[in-house]
Amino acid sequence: MISVVRPPWPSSLALAILLATPVATALSRNIAFPMLVLATALIVLTSVQTDGLAKSWAILKQSVWQIMTSSPVGPLAIAIILFALVSLSWAPEASRGLGALSQTTVATLAAAVCCLLMARQVEVPGWLVWALPLSVILACVLILIELHFGSPIRSALGASAEPFRLNRAAVAVVLFLPLILLLEGSRKRPLVTLAIVVLAVVAVFLSHSESAKLGVFVLAATSALSLTVKPRTLALFVGLAVLASHVFAPAIALALYKTVTPEAVASLSSVLTTHPHHFIRLEIWWAYTQQSLNSPLFGHGLQASLWANEAYRGTDPVVVSRLAYGHPHNGSLQVWYELGFMGILLSSALMGLFLRQILRLPEKSTRIAAILMAGAWSVAYVSHGAWQHWWWALVGIVVITLTASTLKAYIQP
């Protein structure tokens, strides 16, 4: 059992910054990335403050070396980065691809450093157990106020008042919900948990984020399934489903486009939102899938999606119009289009290794990790680009918070 000590102020401030993400995202759509970088700097400062610079550096090097030598995760991640860099040689604009890759790499590295140092050295403060639910509650209340009153707070801050600007906050609320289940489940307060979940569902379904709404359905289904199967069985099922949907994304896109009618999509959309655009999303998937076949092995180059409509101008005008949305709104299809089969092969192998690590977690953590994986993947699969740094930062923040929540709920007193 870890001894009870007062956590150093940098680590407490770092955790406070991370927990404020859902609220901050409602006020600024891209704030997750700088918040993650700042929190990482504070976690590193905590390590230096506690053990000194030399020992902290030695611990970090030892952790990195262990990752690089004890499993293929490190070498495989480096291989993906190197291949993405090489793909810039045939990409339409190398500078945009390099910028996106750099930001994504920084976000993932920052999250990894935070998790390593937090698990080994950082004492998690006791206020986490009430600060995490409070953050989600405040984010939901803020979303509801902004939607109902025409974004008075965002307008006062000089931000845009369009309702869709709150979509990322709705997504953040969805990703933080499994962490609420973890902490509140350990404290056995079902009524409090239910109240927070109901508030979150109301806020999400009044928002314009269809991906967040899908995430709620997937979280609910996975949570229900977790009551009937063992945690590792659940994680294996979710992980294999994620891998299959990643590898076979083009086949899934074509099958949906050919079998789902616009009328059926419109009918479903009328239940979920007053701003339906689901079939357009299927058309975007179809268009990018069609053009992925032109360079199936190595793809069109990193961030080539941004110029897809220019690359295929003069072909089918319907296809070209759907290629003008900047990216496929499906991370797997974007990897297929930009990095081809080689990118899918490397990324699938890395995802498989992460799945193996999840299966090795303690059972209670495995259950929450599986639920979180299902929710996050469903959101990314229908909405976000593969290299959007704010998304990777948000996922990184959630993973760090999951680490802290696990420590507080089951390990630290």
Secondary structure, DSSP 4 states (H G I P E B T S, - for coil): -----PPPHHHHHHHHHHHTHHHHHHH-TTTHHHHHHHHHHHHHHHHHHHH-HHHHHHHHHHHHHHHHHHSSHHHHHHHHHHHHHHHTTSSS-HHHHHHHHHHHHHHHHHHHHHHHHHHHTPPPPTTHHHHHHHHHHHHHHHHHHHHHHTSHHHHHTT----GGGGHHHHHHHHHHHHHHHHHHHHHT-HHHHHHHHHHHHHHHHHSS-HHHHHHHHHHHHHHHHHTTS-HHHHHHHHHHHHHHHHHTHHHHHHHHHHHS-HHHHHHHHHHH-SS--HHHHHHHHHHHHHHHTTSTTT-S-TTGGGGHHHHTTTS-HHHHHHGGGSS-S-HHHHHHHHHHHHHHHHHHHHHHHHHHHHHTS-HHHHHHHHHHHHHHHHHHHHT--TT-HHHHHHHHHHHHHHHHHHIIIII--
